[in-house]
């Protein structure tokens, strides 16, 4: 009488024998699922239409995707990786209530962390265009610890505000606000010149412009009297 060789269970996630990927006790799974759910939530909250989410999870291994799919009762079987990813994303993205709860449970440091990751990687998934960090943080509800300081130059009923915290890369825009342009500079600067001109030059220009308006107002008042 011959005994059949029974195939031992082998987990493709942790590489250990005696169990399958679907009941793997590896503690890394908890962190993987947490990261994925937060990625879904921030993509949904920022209305990125899954572009950032797809970019990130395309780097996941097949075992990692299978673990994530199992939590949504989705199995890979003979599906292609891209089709499997689409199924997982569609299922996770549609749970808007869960996504909203995840965002509310994230602290300010976590939201800042994800906002910076989104912006830093944006040229790779956003048609070579960099998103605005300020816009992404607004969408995520990031609390600004150090509010921006503004200097005001007043001329009668006109107030000019200069933001001291503006950095050169603040001209980067997301596709949702592509037409962003400060028309106070028109016709002195067109849109391209406005975005490429150093911010300190724009500040100097506005100071001079305000002085000229003030002088014109004084001359006008003197002439009328």
Order of alpha helices (4+ residues) and beta strands (2+ residues): alpha-alpha-alpha-alpha-alpha-alpha-alpha-beta-beta-alpha-alpha
